[in-house]
Amino acid sequence: MQTPMCWSCGAPVEAAASFCAACQAVQPPGQLDHFARLGLGRGYTVDLAALDRAYFALQRRLHPDRFVRKQPRERAISQQQAAALNEAYETLKHPIRRARYLAELMDVDLPGDGRTIDDPQLLMEAMEAREALAEAGTVAEVQALERRSRDESDAAIAALRELFTRADQAGIRRAILRLAYLDKFVEEARARRLNLGSAGP
Amino acid sequence: MTLLDIHEPGQTPLPHAGERGLAVGIDLGTTNSVVAIARESVAEVLRDEHGDGLVPSVVFYGDDGQVIVGKDAQTRFADNPDAVVSSIKRLMGRGAADLSGVSGKLPYTIDPATAEGGMVKVRVGGRARSPVEISADILRALKARAEAALGQTVERAVITVPAYFDDAARTATRDAARVAGLEVLRLVNEPTAAALAYGLDKGVEGLYAIYDLGGGTFDLSLLRLEKGVFQVLATGGDAALGGDDFDRALAERLSVDLDSPGAVRRVLLAARAAKEKLTSADSVELLTRTVSREDFEAAIAPLVKRTADICVRVLSDAGIGDEAVRGVVLVGGSTRVPAVRRAVERVFGKAPLSDIDPDEVVAVGAALQAEALTSGSDTLLLDVTPLSLGIETMGGIVEKVIPRNTPIPVTVGQEFTTYQDGQSAMAIHVVQGERELAPDCRSLARFELRGIPPMTAGAARIRVTFSVDADGLLTVAAEEKTTGVVQRVEVKPTYGLDEDELADMIYDSLEHAEDDMRRRLLQEARVEAQRLVHAIDAALVSDGDLLDGAERGALDQARGRVLANVSGEDREAINAAAQALEELSKSFAERRMDRGIRDALAGVSVDRLESRMGN
């Protein structure tokens, strides 16, 4: 494999380096996975404080605000770097997005859109929850449904740790689909709750 | 990523620009503007000889080409109303179409010759002038004030914009600065600038809410402040909500005769004066009547409640309880109203902070950021997109590509596909807003991707890439990439959102969530049904010989029923007809599968669950 070269001075650049060792010019983000980009070990359990620290430290060096006095080319590359960092950070920060991402890295077979339910049991559960939401007429009722789904979601996320450790592909797949549904349900319940809330006195 | 190179904002800086002159911070406001400078982390507002830091955002244009900005322009209004313009910020980046319906209430005369698709112009001082030009005159006055105070040239600035300002308004602000001879180091959102002022000047740390209620606008941002990092978690607002509305509410309560525009203006000015006095006084005389503070508070109560509702929603957006918020910072002149302060205290459960003058805090933050950018400080400002960006797909449904509150800069690519066999072109419509259907969102740009090689429906892969830079400016590109025929179209949206519309959109989305969902489900049922018909039509062309005459007849009949129902409003009827057709086509599909053609009809999308529920 050919060693990449610095776009600015032509010196060889290490594969994952953000800056050229010779001329200090910022380098394009390249094809790192999100864990590697943030310098974290690959796995479902992520220390969120460590994630924040890594993200802030990297943005401090790579954010376009650091390149205000540089040439347009370097500013554009810093924007690519900052965007890649934001994507990595957002993906790893959210437990459901992180699960989907890690599952993709592990070649778990997920439906294309990630939201298609093909498990009859889950389908039934989802339909019943929706019916209950449609019938809920007060903020308190909606809140109770929302809380229950949040709790179930938290439990499913906790269970994912174990599933990822065991690399249980079928279990991971099932959990991710269930979380996708729970997430959407919580969002809808929230919209309904805010709606009922602001209509009140 | 050449597209980023192409759209790199700005103007190559001069070599060693960092060593040239000072950089100031400018709050370019609707009603007032402020300029400030920071040196060694100490910010100072630049004042006139009377010690006043506020420059009214008002411009007078004399017959002889004379341009006067600020208080002196304001005083000329009585004698020369046609030569004075104010509140121009409301027109930044707005086209003629944006103004239909509101132009009657605007304090300016819109030039009828405004070009189709371009930004509107106003008639003032005997000719048409663009908002960019007028804003540039205000910026020139601020630049002159800074240069006089500092005794040296000022060529660079950080300029603030409302958090909900769209792409066109941001671009227009940048352009105005360029016209005024200022290089924009960065556009910073106003609440974020206020947070910077508290974080850098007062050393505040933790999770903070910034409550910004100005003359005509309301913004709420939630930020995490930590060791020089300013991370915006969520933002929201309402652009049709500010101190002007308080004045109007008070005037309406008097129900005096408002038969002419002159009378309206007089009453509103009197109401504003009364409002200001009521901050400390218990009652005032207004147009021969006594108005108590209670009267005033009753008049504005619904408006104050609207801001409180928005606070609750933004907290909910960020998934944060009020107990987690360490402090609330007040920004904007309208936060002097005691009833507003009490409402903020109620929502957040703590007394708000106003250590830094609410009228000046935004400029102070901008000045600190200007120094941080030019002196190479460690301060890091991480902002978010205020509104979702998406594209219109089949049936007018909006597919969100970048949800609101996504950290910027951001680049997101999403693949879309063709809907019909042999489709060679695809219209791409970029929209901004939170609603489910495109006509309810704001249109930013339309373009057509042509020359898609003929393929079966669903085979083409069209990748649409959205990039938002750190200033909040958007670039969109699209390409078709299956056949190696790469086509790229790039779009810079030209002019954009009406501010009011923009903020309204977020909150409308919640109010209309259920209604939208119903319409979306209907639309999805239609699209699904049509897709099924297309799939069966295509199958009949290739494998029609698998069916006998009776089977074919029944299928055609079921197909006809689907098409008859699709144009109607009854989702259940559409679903029932489609289900019947699907049922009927099953054995056909099985036979085709035997021929080795895979069946693509599997699974039920989460989005469509409800359509199977039959409610």
Boltz contact constraints between the chains, C-beta under 6 A:
constraints:
  - contact:
      token1: [A, 56]
      token2: [B, 229]
      max_distance: 6.0
  - contact:
      token1: [A, 59]
      token2: [B, 380]
      max_distance: 6.0
  - contact:
      token1: [A, 60]
      token2: [B, 380]
      max_distance: 6.0
  - contact:
      token1: [A, 64]
      token2: [B, 470]
      max_distance: 6.0
  - contact:
      token1: [A, 65]
      token2: [B, 373]
      max_distance: 6.0
  - contact:
      token1: [A, 68]
      token2: [B, 185]
      max_distance: 6.0
  - contact:
      token1: [A, 68]
      token2: [B, 373]
      max_distance: 6.0
  - contact:
      token1: [A, 69]
      token2: [B, 18]
      max_distance: 6.0
  - contact:
      token1: [A, 72]
      token2: [B, 8]
      max_distance: 6.0
  - contact:
      token1: [A, 72]
      token2: [B, 12]
      max_distance: 6.0
  - contact:
      token1: [A, 76]
      token2: [B, 4]
      max_distance: 6.0
  - contact:
      token1: [A, 76]
      token2: [B, 5]
      max_distance: 6.0
  - contact:
      token1: [A, 76]
      token2: [B, 8]
      max_distance: 6.0
  - contact:
      token1: [A, 79]
      token2: [B, 4]
      max_distance: 6.0
  - contact:
      token1: [A, 79]
      token2: [B, 409]
      max_distance: 6.0
  - contact:
      token1: [A, 79]
      token2: [B, 469]
      max_distance: 6.0
  - contact:
      token1: [A, 80]
      token2: [B, 1]
      max_distance: 6.0
  - contact:
      token1: [A, 82]
      token2: [B, 409]
      max_distance: 6.0
  - contact:
      token1: [A, 83]
      token2: [B, 409]
      max_distance: 6.0
  - contact:
      token1: [A, 83]
      token2: [B, 410]
      max_distance: 6.0
  - contact:
      token1: [A, 83]
      token2: [B, 411]
      max_distance: 6.0
  - contact:
      token1: [A, 86]
      token2: [B, 407]
      max_distance: 6.0
  - contact:
      token1: [A, 86]
      token2: [B, 410]
      max_distance: 6.0
  - contact:
      token1: [A, 115]
      token2: [B, 605]
      max_distance: 6.0
  - contact:
      token1: [A, 115]
      token2: [B, 606]
      max_distance: 6.0
  - contact:
      token1: [A, 116]
      token2: [B, 603]
      max_distance: 6.0
  - contact:
      token1: [A, 116]
      token2: [B, 605]
      max_distance: 6.0
  - contact:
      token1: [A, 117]
      token2: [B, 604]
      max_distance: 6.0
  - contact:
      token1: [A, 117]
      token2: [B, 606]
      max_distance: 6.0
  - contact:
      token1: [A, 118]
      token2: [B, 603]
      max_distance: 6.0
  - contact:
      token1: [A, 126]
      token2: [B, 609]
      max_distance: 6.0
  - contact:
      token1: [A, 127]
      token2: [B, 613]
      max_distance: 6.0
  - contact:
      token1: [A, 130]
      token2: [B, 610]
      max_distance: 6.0
  - contact:
      token1: [A, 181]
      token2: [B, 606]
      max_distance: 6.0
  - contact:
      token1: [A, 184]
      token2: [B, 606]
      max_distance: 6.0
  - contact:
      token1: [A, 191]
      token2: [B, 510]
      max_distance: 6.0
  - contact:
      token1: [A, 191]
      token2: [B, 513]
      max_distance: 6.0
  - contact:
      token1: [A, 194]
      token2: [B, 313]
      max_distance: 6.0
  - contact:
      token1: [A, 194]
      token2: [B, 510]
      max_distance: 6.0
  - contact:
      token1: [A, 195]
      token2: [B, 510]
      max_distance: 6.0
  - contact:
      token1: [A, 198]
      token2: [B, 309]
      max_distance: 6.0
